[in-house]
Amino acid sequence: MKYKKIHIVGGSGAGKTTLAEAYSKRSGIPYTEIDDIFWSDVGGRSKRSLDERTDLLESTLDSEQWIIEGVFYKWLAPSFERAEKIIVLNTPKWARFYRIVKRALGQLISRPKSYRTIIANHLELIVFNHSYERIHYEPTLTMLEEFSDKVVIYKSNEEALRELNM
């Protein structure tokens, strides 16, 4: 595998986890979801403190190989600095919407007793998705300008995997 430290960013439903899983499976490099670092499920879903997030992120970054995927967060600069490649998934809005709805339906079928939480969480993702380009995409690209030599933007996972020689 050409790259051993990869950070994947993109909106909800962009395909970040799918791409990270595919690259991980083919390369043997472990992947980490930023959601697992950002959120604590202890006592319900709540944000971890910045210190906790920083410690968890540093633990991942200290590894020789990693794939990190998640939506844009300003506190991820250390990951961007150490990444060999930063992949920005600029998947079309309609595709992200479709994936969010599909994921929600799958969760409703597998966990029908938690339907209120599933619906509430996915409605938030739909709202986030609708405003992603306007509010989050451009600031993400601006933050990544200093790393432009290692940033690549793809419109699909297939394109990313093809370009990464997979």
CNS distance restraints for C-alpha pairs under 8 A (distance, minus, plus):
assign (resid   1 and name CA) (resid  27 and name CA) 6.06 0.50 0.50
assign (resid   2 and name CA) (resid 164 and name CA) 7.45 0.50 0.50
assign (resid   3 and name CA) (resid  84 and name CA) 6.23 0.50 0.50
assign (resid   3 and name CA) (resid  85 and name CA) 6.83 0.50 0.50
assign (resid   4 and name CA) (resid  29 and name CA) 7.10 0.50 0.50
assign (resid   4 and name CA) (resid  64 and name CA) 7.49 0.50 0.50
assign (resid   4 and name CA) (resid  65 and name CA) 4.83 0.50 0.50
assign (resid   4 and name CA) (resid  66 and name CA) 6.21 0.50 0.50
assign (resid   4 and name CA) (resid  67 and name CA) 7.59 0.50 0.50
assign (resid   4 and name CA) (resid  84 and name CA) 7.09 0.50 0.50
assign (resid   5 and name CA) (resid  64 and name CA) 7.81 0.50 0.50
assign (resid   5 and name CA) (resid  65 and name CA) 5.38 0.50 0.50
assign (resid   5 and name CA) (resid  66 and name CA) 4.93 0.50 0.50
assign (resid   5 and name CA) (resid  67 and name CA) 5.83 0.50 0.50
assign (resid   5 and name CA) (resid  82 and name CA) 7.33 0.50 0.50
assign (resid   5 and name CA) (resid  83 and name CA) 4.88 0.50 0.50
assign (resid   5 and name CA) (resid  84 and name CA) 5.28 0.50 0.50
assign (resid   5 and name CA) (resid  85 and name CA) 6.74 0.50 0.50
assign (resid   6 and name CA) (resid  66 and name CA) 6.38 0.50 0.50
assign (resid   6 and name CA) (resid  67 and name CA) 4.72 0.50 0.50
assign (resid   6 and name CA) (resid  68 and name CA) 6.30 0.50 0.50
assign (resid   6 and name CA) (resid  83 and name CA) 5.27 0.50 0.50
assign (resid   6 and name CA) (resid  84 and name CA) 5.99 0.50 0.50
assign (resid   6 and name CA) (resid  85 and name CA) 5.03 0.50 0.50
assign (resid   6 and name CA) (resid  86 and name CA) 5.84 0.50 0.50
assign (resid   6 and name CA) (resid  87 and name CA) 7.40 0.50 0.50
assign (resid   7 and name CA) (resid  67 and name CA) 5.78 0.50 0.50
assign (resid   7 and name CA) (resid  68 and name CA) 4.75 0.50 0.50
assign (resid   7 and name CA) (resid  69 and name CA) 5.75 0.50 0.50
assign (resid   7 and name CA) (resid  79 and name CA) 7.02 0.50 0.50
assign (resid   7 and name CA) (resid  80 and name CA) 6.80 0.50 0.50
assign (resid   7 and name CA) (resid  83 and name CA) 6.18 0.50 0.50
assign (resid   7 and name CA) (resid  85 and name CA) 6.54 0.50 0.50
assign (resid   7 and name CA) (resid  86 and name CA) 4.83 0.50 0.50
assign (resid   7 and name CA) (resid  87 and name CA) 6.17 0.50 0.50
assign (resid   8 and name CA) (resid  16 and name CA) 6.20 0.50 0.50
assign (resid   8 and name CA) (resid  20 and name CA) 7.53 0.50 0.50
assign (resid   8 and name CA) (resid  67 and name CA) 7.52 0.50 0.50
assign (resid   8 and name CA) (resid  68 and name CA) 6.14 0.50 0.50
assign (resid   8 and name CA) (resid  69 and name CA) 4.54 0.50 0.50
assign (resid   8 and name CA) (resid  70 and name CA) 6.50 0.50 0.50
assign (resid   8 and name CA) (resid  86 and name CA) 5.87 0.50 0.50
assign (resid   8 and name CA) (resid  87 and name CA) 4.66 0.50 0.50
assign (resid   8 and name CA) (resid  88 and name CA) 5.95 0.50 0.50
assign (resid   8 and name CA) (resid  89 and name CA) 7.30 0.50 0.50
assign (resid   9 and name CA) (resid  16 and name CA) 6.67 0.50 0.50
assign (resid   9 and name CA) (resid  69 and name CA) 5.92 0.50 0.50
assign (resid   9 and name CA) (resid  70 and name CA) 5.37 0.50 0.50
assign (resid   9 and name CA) (resid  71 and name CA) 5.32 0.50 0.50
assign (resid   9 and name CA) (resid  72 and name CA) 6.18 0.50 0.50
assign (resid   9 and name CA) (resid  86 and name CA) 7.63 0.50 0.50
assign (resid   9 and name CA) (resid  87 and name CA) 6.22 0.50 0.50
assign (resid   9 and name CA) (resid  88 and name CA) 4.94 0.50 0.50
assign (resid   9 and name CA) (resid  89 and name CA) 6.17 0.50 0.50
assign (resid  10 and name CA) (resid  14 and name CA) 5.73 0.50 0.50
assign (resid  10 and name CA) (resid  15 and name CA) 7.86 0.50 0.50
assign (resid  10 and name CA) (resid  16 and name CA) 6.66 0.50 0.50
assign (resid  10 and name CA) (resid  70 and name CA) 6.90 0.50 0.50
assign (resid  10 and name CA) (resid  71 and name CA) 5.46 0.50 0.50
assign (resid  10 and name CA) (resid  72 and name CA) 7.10 0.50 0.50
assign (resid  10 and name CA) (resid  88 and name CA) 5.68 0.50 0.50
assign (resid  10 and name CA) (resid  89 and name CA) 4.85 0.50 0.50
assign (resid  10 and name CA) (resid  90 and name CA) 6.31 0.50 0.50
assign (resid  10 and name CA) (resid  91 and name CA) 7.82 0.50 0.50
assign (resid  10 and name CA) (resid 137 and name CA) 7.83 0.50 0.50
assign (resid  11 and name CA) (resid  71 and name CA) 5.84 0.50 0.50
assign (resid  11 and name CA) (resid  89 and name CA) 7.65 0.50 0.50
assign (resid  11 and name CA) (resid  90 and name CA) 7.71 0.50 0.50
assign (resid  11 and name CA) (resid  96 and name CA) 7.62 0.50 0.50
assign (resid  11 and name CA) (resid 129 and name CA) 6.49 0.50 0.50
assign (resid  11 and name CA) (resid 132 and name CA) 6.43 0.50 0.50
assign (resid  11 and name CA) (resid 137 and name CA) 7.91 0.50 0.50
assign (resid  12 and name CA) (resid  71 and name CA) 7.10 0.50 0.50
assign (resid  12 and name CA) (resid  96 and name CA) 6.54 0.50 0.50
assign (resid  12 and name CA) (resid 100 and name CA) 7.31 0.50 0.50
assign (resid  12 and name CA) (resid 125 and name CA) 6.38 0.50 0.50
assign (resid  12 and name CA) (resid 128 and name CA) 7.49 0.50 0.50
assign (resid  12 and name CA) (resid 129 and name CA) 6.12 0.50 0.50
assign (resid  13 and name CA) (resid  95 and name CA) 7.50 0.50 0.50
assign (resid  13 and name CA) (resid  96 and name CA) 4.26 0.50 0.50
assign (resid  13 and name CA) (resid  97 and name CA) 6.78 0.50 0.50
assign (resid  13 and name CA) (resid  98 and name CA) 7.95 0.50 0.50
assign (resid  13 and name CA) (resid  99 and name CA) 5.37 0.50 0.50
assign (resid  13 and name CA) (resid 100 and name CA) 5.50 0.50 0.50
assign (resid  13 and name CA) (resid 129 and name CA) 7.99 0.50 0.50
assign (resid  14 and name CA) (resid  89 and name CA) 6.16 0.50 0.50
assign (resid  14 and name CA) (resid  90 and name CA) 6.98 0.50 0.50
assign (resid  14 and name CA) (resid  91 and name CA) 5.26 0.50 0.50
assign (resid  14 and name CA) (resid  92 and name CA) 7.92 0.50 0.50
assign (resid  14 and name CA) (resid  95 and name CA) 7.48 0.50 0.50
assign (resid  14 and name CA) (resid  96 and name CA) 5.26 0.50 0.50
assign (resid  14 and name CA) (resid  99 and name CA) 7.98 0.50 0.50
assign (resid  14 and name CA) (resid 156 and name CA) 7.98 0.50 0.50
assign (resid  15 and name CA) (resid  19 and name CA) 6.05 0.50 0.50
assign (resid  15 and name CA) (resid  89 and name CA) 7.36 0.50 0.50
assign (resid  15 and name CA) (resid  91 and name CA) 7.77 0.50 0.50
assign (resid  15 and name CA) (resid  96 and name CA) 7.89 0.50 0.50
assign (resid  15 and name CA) (resid 156 and name CA) 7.62 0.50 0.50
assign (resid  15 and name CA) (resid 157 and name CA) 6.57 0.50 0.50
assign (resid  16 and name CA) (resid  20 and name CA) 6.06 0.50 0.50
assign (resid  16 and name CA) (resid  69 and name CA) 5.94 0.50 0.50
assign (resid  16 and name CA) (resid  70 and name CA) 6.74 0.50 0.50
assign (resid  16 and name CA) (resid  89 and name CA) 7.16 0.50 0.50
assign (resid  17 and name CA) (resid  21 and name CA) 5.94 0.50 0.50
assign (resid  17 and name CA) (resid  33 and name CA) 7.38 0.50 0.50
assign (resid  17 and name CA) (resid  69 and name CA) 6.58 0.50 0.50
assign (resid  17 and name CA) (resid  70 and name CA) 7.89 0.50 0.50
assign (resid  18 and name CA) (resid  22 and name CA) 6.15 0.50 0.50
assign (resid  18 and name CA) (resid 157 and name CA) 7.73 0.50 0.50
assign (resid  19 and name CA) (resid  23 and name CA) 6.08 0.50 0.50
assign (resid  19 and name CA) (resid 157 and name CA) 5.77 0.50 0.50
assign (resid  19 and name CA) (resid 161 and name CA) 7.66 0.50 0.50
assign (resid  20 and name CA) (resid  24 and name CA) 5.87 0.50 0.50
assign (resid  20 and name CA) (resid  31 and name CA) 6.30 0.50 0.50
assign (resid  20 and name CA) (resid  67 and name CA) 6.53 0.50 0.50
assign (resid  20 and name CA) (resid  68 and name CA) 7.56 0.50 0.50
assign (resid  20 and name CA) (resid  69 and name CA) 6.75 0.50 0.50
assign (resid  21 and name CA) (resid  25 and name CA) 5.97 0.50 0.50
assign (resid  21 and name CA) (resid  31 and name CA) 7.11 0.50 0.50
assign (resid  22 and name CA) (resid  26 and name CA) 6.25 0.50 0.50
assign (resid  23 and name CA) (resid  27 and name CA) 5.89 0.50 0.50
assign (resid  23 and name CA) (resid  28 and name CA) 7.91 0.50 0.50
assign (resid  23 and name CA) (resid  29 and name CA) 7.61 0.50 0.50
assign (resid  23 and name CA) (resid 161 and name CA) 7.58 0.50 0.50
assign (resid  23 and name CA) (resid 166 and name CA) 7.83 0.50 0.50
assign (resid  24 and name CA) (resid  28 and name CA) 5.17 0.50 0.50
assign (resid  24 and name CA) (resid  29 and name CA) 4.83 0.50 0.50
assign (resid  24 and name CA) (resid  30 and name CA) 5.68 0.50 0.50
assign (resid  24 and name CA) (resid  31 and name CA) 6.32 0.50 0.50
assign (resid  24 and name CA) (resid  67 and name CA) 7.42 0.50 0.50
assign (resid  25 and name CA) (resid  29 and name CA) 7.42 0.50 0.50
assign (resid  26 and name CA) (resid 166 and name CA) 7.70 0.50 0.50
assign (resid  29 and name CA) (resid  65 and name CA) 5.96 0.50 0.50
assign (resid  29 and name CA) (resid  66 and name CA) 5.80 0.50 0.50
assign (resid  29 and name CA) (resid  67 and name CA) 6.85 0.50 0.50
assign (resid  30 and name CA) (resid  65 and name CA) 7.25 0.50 0.50
assign (resid  30 and name CA) (resid  66 and name CA) 5.55 0.50 0.50
assign (resid  30 and name CA) (resid  67 and name CA) 6.24 0.50 0.50
assign (resid  31 and name CA) (resid  66 and name CA) 5.75 0.50 0.50
assign (resid  31 and name CA) (resid  67 and name CA) 4.36 0.50 0.50
assign (resid  31 and name CA) (resid  68 and name CA) 5.63 0.50 0.50
assign (resid  31 and name CA) (resid  69 and name CA) 7.48 0.50 0.50
assign (resid  32 and name CA) (resid  36 and name CA) 7.41 0.50 0.50
assign (resid  32 and name CA) (resid  60 and name CA) 7.77 0.50 0.50
assign (resid  32 and name CA) (resid  66 and name CA) 7.53 0.50 0.50
assign (resid  32 and name CA) (resid  67 and name CA) 6.21 0.50 0.50
assign (resid  32 and name CA) (resid  68 and name CA) 4.89 0.50 0.50
assign (resid  32 and name CA) (resid  69 and name CA) 6.40 0.50 0.50
assign (resid  33 and name CA) (resid  37 and name CA) 7.10 0.50 0.50
assign (resid  33 and name CA) (resid  68 and name CA) 6.01 0.50 0.50
assign (resid  33 and name CA) (resid  69 and name CA) 5.17 0.50 0.50
assign (resid  33 and name CA) (resid  70 and name CA) 5.95 0.50 0.50
assign (resid  34 and name CA) (resid  38 and name CA) 5.97 0.50 0.50
assign (resid  34 and name CA) (resid  68 and name CA) 6.76 0.50 0.50
assign (resid  34 and name CA) (resid  69 and name CA) 5.91 0.50 0.50
assign (resid  34 and name CA) (resid  70 and name CA) 4.90 0.50 0.50
assign (resid  34 and name CA) (resid  71 and name CA) 7.51 0.50 0.50
assign (resid  35 and name CA) (resid  39 and name CA) 5.66 0.50 0.50
assign (resid  35 and name CA) (resid  70 and name CA) 6.74 0.50 0.50
assign (resid  36 and name CA) (resid  40 and name CA) 7.25 0.50 0.50
assign (resid  37 and name CA) (resid  48 and name CA) 7.64 0.50 0.50
assign (resid  37 and name CA) (resid  53 and name CA) 5.66 0.50 0.50
assign (resid  37 and name CA) (resid  56 and name CA) 6.19 0.50 0.50
assign (resid  37 and name CA) (resid  57 and name CA) 6.90 0.50 0.50
assign (resid  38 and name CA) (resid  47 and name CA) 5.95 0.50 0.50
assign (resid  38 and name CA) (resid  48 and name CA) 5.75 0.50 0.50
assign (resid  38 and name CA) (resid  53 and name CA) 5.92 0.50 0.50
assign (resid  39 and name CA) (resid  45 and name CA) 6.39 0.50 0.50
assign (resid  39 and name CA) (resid  46 and name CA) 5.62 0.50 0.50
assign (resid  39 and name CA) (resid  47 and name CA) 4.63 0.50 0.50
assign (resid  39 and name CA) (resid  48 and name CA) 5.57 0.50 0.50
assign (resid  40 and name CA) (resid  44 and name CA) 7.55 0.50 0.50
assign (resid  40 and name CA) (resid  45 and name CA) 5.71 0.50 0.50
assign (resid  40 and name CA) (resid  46 and name CA) 5.32 0.50 0.50
assign (resid  40 and name CA) (resid  47 and name CA) 5.90 0.50 0.50
assign (resid  40 and name CA) (resid  48 and name CA) 5.72 0.50 0.50
assign (resid  41 and name CA) (resid  45 and name CA) 4.52 0.50 0.50
assign (resid  41 and name CA) (resid  46 and name CA) 6.48 0.50 0.50
assign (resid  42 and name CA) (resid  46 and name CA) 7.69 0.50 0.50
assign (resid  48 and name CA) (resid  52 and name CA) 5.97 0.50 0.50
assign (resid  48 and name CA) (resid  53 and name CA) 6.15 0.50 0.50
assign (resid  49 and name CA) (resid  53 and name CA) 6.23 0.50 0.50
assign (resid  50 and name CA) (resid  54 and name CA) 5.96 0.50 0.50
assign (resid  51 and name CA) (resid  55 and name CA) 6.16 0.50 0.50
assign (resid  52 and name CA) (resid  56 and name CA) 6.21 0.50 0.50
assign (resid  53 and name CA) (resid  57 and name CA) 6.01 0.50 0.50
assign (resid  54 and name CA) (resid  58 and name CA) 6.02 0.50 0.50
assign (resid  54 and name CA) (resid  75 and name CA) 7.85 0.50 0.50
assign (resid  55 and name CA) (resid  59 and name CA) 6.16 0.50 0.50
assign (resid  56 and name CA) (resid  60 and name CA) 6.51 0.50 0.50
assign (resid  57 and name CA) (resid  61 and name CA) 6.18 0.50 0.50
assign (resid  57 and name CA) (resid  79 and name CA) 7.88 0.50 0.50
assign (resid  58 and name CA) (resid  62 and name CA) 5.99 0.50 0.50
assign (resid  59 and name CA) (resid  63 and name CA) 7.17 0.50 0.50
assign (resid  60 and name CA) (resid  66 and name CA) 7.11 0.50 0.50
assign (resid  61 and name CA) (resid  66 and name CA) 7.18 0.50 0.50
assign (resid  61 and name CA) (resid  79 and name CA) 6.76 0.50 0.50
assign (resid  61 and name CA) (resid  82 and name CA) 7.64 0.50 0.50
assign (resid  72 and name CA) (resid  76 and name CA) 7.78 0.50 0.50
assign (resid  72 and name CA) (resid 136 and name CA) 7.65 0.50 0.50
assign (resid  72 and name CA) (resid 140 and name CA) 6.33 0.50 0.50
assign (resid  76 and name CA) (resid  80 and name CA) 6.57 0.50 0.50
assign (resid  77 and name CA) (resid  81 and name CA) 6.09 0.50 0.50
assign (resid  78 and name CA) (resid  82 and name CA) 6.26 0.50 0.50
assign (resid  79 and name CA) (resid  83 and name CA) 5.90 0.50 0.50
assign (resid  80 and name CA) (resid  86 and name CA) 6.93 0.50 0.50
assign (resid  80 and name CA) (resid 144 and name CA) 7.78 0.50 0.50
assign (resid  80 and name CA) (resid 147 and name CA) 7.30 0.50 0.50
assign (resid  81 and name CA) (resid 147 and name CA) 7.31 0.50 0.50
assign (resid  84 and name CA) (resid 150 and name CA) 6.44 0.50 0.50
assign (resid  85 and name CA) (resid 150 and name CA) 4.93 0.50 0.50
assign (resid  85 and name CA) (resid 151 and name CA) 6.16 0.50 0.50
assign (resid  85 and name CA) (resid 152 and name CA) 7.62 0.50 0.50
assign (resid  86 and name CA) (resid 150 and name CA) 5.84 0.50 0.50
assign (resid  86 and name CA) (resid 151 and name CA) 4.67 0.50 0.50
assign (resid  86 and name CA) (resid 152 and name CA) 6.34 0.50 0.50
assign (resid  87 and name CA) (resid 151 and name CA) 5.95 0.50 0.50
assign (resid  87 and name CA) (resid 152 and name CA) 5.22 0.50 0.50
assign (resid  87 and name CA) (resid 153 and name CA) 5.97 0.50 0.50
assign (resid  87 and name CA) (resid 154 and name CA) 7.25 0.50 0.50
assign (resid  87 and name CA) (resid 160 and name CA) 7.97 0.50 0.50
assign (resid  88 and name CA) (resid 151 and name CA) 7.18 0.50 0.50
assign (resid  88 and name CA) (resid 152 and name CA) 6.15 0.50 0.50
assign (resid  88 and name CA) (resid 153 and name CA) 4.65 0.50 0.50
assign (resid  88 and name CA) (resid 154 and name CA) 6.22 0.50 0.50
assign (resid  89 and name CA) (resid 153 and name CA) 5.96 0.50 0.50
assign (resid  89 and name CA) (resid 154 and name CA) 5.11 0.50 0.50
assign (resid  89 and name CA) (resid 155 and name CA) 5.84 0.50 0.50
assign (resid  89 and name CA) (resid 156 and name CA) 6.61 0.50 0.50
assign (resid  89 and name CA) (resid 157 and name CA) 7.66 0.50 0.50
assign (resid  90 and name CA) (resid 153 and name CA) 6.59 0.50 0.50
assign (resid  90 and name CA) (resid 154 and name CA) 5.87 0.50 0.50
assign (resid  90 and name CA) (resid 155 and name CA) 4.86 0.50 0.50
assign (resid  90 and name CA) (resid 156 and name CA) 7.31 0.50 0.50
assign (resid  91 and name CA) (resid  95 and name CA) 6.67 0.50 0.50
assign (resid  91 and name CA) (resid  96 and name CA) 6.69 0.50 0.50
assign (resid  91 and name CA) (resid 154 and name CA) 7.51 0.50 0.50
assign (resid  91 and name CA) (resid 155 and name CA) 4.74 0.50 0.50
assign (resid  91 and name CA) (resid 156 and name CA) 5.79 0.50 0.50
assign (resid  92 and name CA) (resid  96 and name CA) 6.50 0.50 0.50
assign (resid  92 and name CA) (resid 155 and name CA) 7.16 0.50 0.50
assign (resid  93 and name CA) (resid  97 and name CA) 6.13 0.50 0.50
assign (resid  93 and name CA) (resid 129 and name CA) 6.99 0.50 0.50
assign (resid  93 and name CA) (resid 130 and name CA) 7.27 0.50 0.50
assign (resid  94 and name CA) (resid  98 and name CA) 6.14 0.50 0.50
assign (resid  95 and name CA) (resid  99 and name CA) 6.23 0.50 0.50
assign (resid  96 and name CA) (resid 100 and name CA) 6.20 0.50 0.50
assign (resid  96 and name CA) (resid 129 and name CA) 7.12 0.50 0.50
assign (resid  97 and name CA) (resid 101 and name CA) 6.29 0.50 0.50
assign (resid  97 and name CA) (resid 126 and name CA) 6.49 0.50 0.50
assign (resid  97 and name CA) (resid 129 and name CA) 6.93 0.50 0.50
assign (resid  98 and name CA) (resid 102 and name CA) 6.06 0.50 0.50
assign (resid  99 and name CA) (resid 103 and name CA) 5.96 0.50 0.50
assign (resid 100 and name CA) (resid 104 and name CA) 6.18 0.50 0.50
assign (resid 100 and name CA) (resid 122 and name CA) 6.72 0.50 0.50
assign (resid 100 and name CA) (resid 125 and name CA) 7.14 0.50 0.50
assign (resid 100 and name CA) (resid 126 and name CA) 7.02 0.50 0.50
assign (resid 101 and name CA) (resid 105 and name CA) 6.20 0.50 0.50
assign (resid 101 and name CA) (resid 122 and name CA) 7.40 0.50 0.50
assign (resid 102 and name CA) (resid 106 and name CA) 6.19 0.50 0.50
assign (resid 103 and name CA) (resid 107 and name CA) 6.22 0.50 0.50
assign (resid 104 and name CA) (resid 108 and name CA) 6.10 0.50 0.50
assign (resid 104 and name CA) (resid 118 and name CA) 6.50 0.50 0.50
assign (resid 104 and name CA) (resid 119 and name CA) 7.00 0.50 0.50
assign (resid 104 and name CA) (resid 122 and name CA) 6.27 0.50 0.50
assign (resid 105 and name CA) (resid 109 and name CA) 6.23 0.50 0.50
assign (resid 106 and name CA) (resid 110 and name CA) 6.27 0.50 0.50
assign (resid 107 and name CA) (resid 111 and name CA) 5.64 0.50 0.50
assign (resid 107 and name CA) (resid 112 and name CA) 7.48 0.50 0.50
assign (resid 107 and name CA) (resid 118 and name CA) 7.07 0.50 0.50
assign (resid 108 and name CA) (resid 112 and name CA) 4.86 0.50 0.50
assign (resid 108 and name CA) (resid 114 and name CA) 7.57 0.50 0.50
assign (resid 108 and name CA) (resid 115 and name CA) 5.85 0.50 0.50
assign (resid 108 and name CA) (resid 118 and name CA) 6.90 0.50 0.50
assign (resid 111 and name CA) (resid 115 and name CA) 7.17 0.50 0.50
assign (resid 114 and name CA) (resid 118 and name CA) 6.28 0.50 0.50
assign (resid 115 and name CA) (resid 119 and name CA) 5.95 0.50 0.50
assign (resid 116 and name CA) (resid 120 and name CA) 6.05 0.50 0.50
assign (resid 117 and name CA) (resid 121 and name CA) 5.99 0.50 0.50
assign (resid 118 and name CA) (resid 122 and name CA) 6.14 0.50 0.50
assign (resid 119 and name CA) (resid 123 and name CA) 5.99 0.50 0.50
assign (resid 120 and name CA) (resid 124 and name CA) 6.37 0.50 0.50
assign (resid 121 and name CA) (resid 125 and name CA) 6.47 0.50 0.50
assign (resid 122 and name CA) (resid 126 and name CA) 6.14 0.50 0.50
assign (resid 123 and name CA) (resid 127 and name CA) 6.29 0.50 0.50
assign (resid 124 and name CA) (resid 128 and name CA) 6.11 0.50 0.50
assign (resid 125 and name CA) (resid 129 and name CA) 5.88 0.50 0.50
assign (resid 126 and name CA) (resid 130 and name CA) 6.15 0.50 0.50
assign (resid 127 and name CA) (resid 131 and name CA) 6.61 0.50 0.50
assign (resid 128 and name CA) (resid 132 and name CA) 5.79 0.50 0.50
assign (resid 131 and name CA) (resid 135 and name CA) 5.84 0.50 0.50
assign (resid 131 and name CA) (resid 136 and name CA) 7.58 0.50 0.50
assign (resid 132 and name CA) (resid 136 and name CA) 5.04 0.50 0.50
assign (resid 132 and name CA) (resid 137 and name CA) 5.97 0.50 0.50
assign (resid 133 and name CA) (resid 137 and name CA) 4.69 0.50 0.50
assign (resid 133 and name CA) (resid 138 and name CA) 6.76 0.50 0.50
assign (resid 134 and name CA) (resid 138 and name CA) 7.15 0.50 0.50
assign (resid 135 and name CA) (resid 139 and name CA) 7.35 0.50 0.50
assign (resid 136 and name CA) (resid 140 and name CA) 6.12 0.50 0.50
assign (resid 137 and name CA) (resid 141 and name CA) 6.37 0.50 0.50
assign (resid 138 and name CA) (resid 142 and name CA) 6.15 0.50 0.50
assign (resid 139 and name CA) (resid 143 and name CA) 6.13 0.50 0.50
assign (resid 140 and name CA) (resid 144 and name CA) 6.25 0.50 0.50
assign (resid 141 and name CA) (resid 145 and name CA) 6.23 0.50 0.50
assign (resid 144 and name CA) (resid 148 and name CA) 6.34 0.50 0.50
assign (resid 144 and name CA) (resid 151 and name CA) 7.38 0.50 0.50
assign (resid 147 and name CA) (resid 151 and name CA) 6.40 0.50 0.50
assign (resid 154 and name CA) (resid 159 and name CA) 6.31 0.50 0.50
assign (resid 154 and name CA) (resid 160 and name CA) 5.90 0.50 0.50
assign (resid 155 and name CA) (resid 159 and name CA) 6.91 0.50 0.50
assign (resid 156 and name CA) (resid 160 and name CA) 6.44 0.50 0.50
assign (resid 157 and name CA) (resid 161 and name CA) 6.05 0.50 0.50
assign (resid 158 and name CA) (resid 162 and name CA) 6.08 0.50 0.50
assign (resid 159 and name CA) (resid 163 and name CA) 6.15 0.50 0.50
assign (resid 160 and name CA) (resid 164 and name CA) 6.05 0.50 0.50
assign (resid 161 and name CA) (resid 165 and name CA) 6.38 0.50 0.50
assign (resid 161 and name CA) (resid 166 and name CA) 5.18 0.50 0.50
assign (resid 162 and name CA) (resid 166 and name CA) 5.61 0.50 0.50
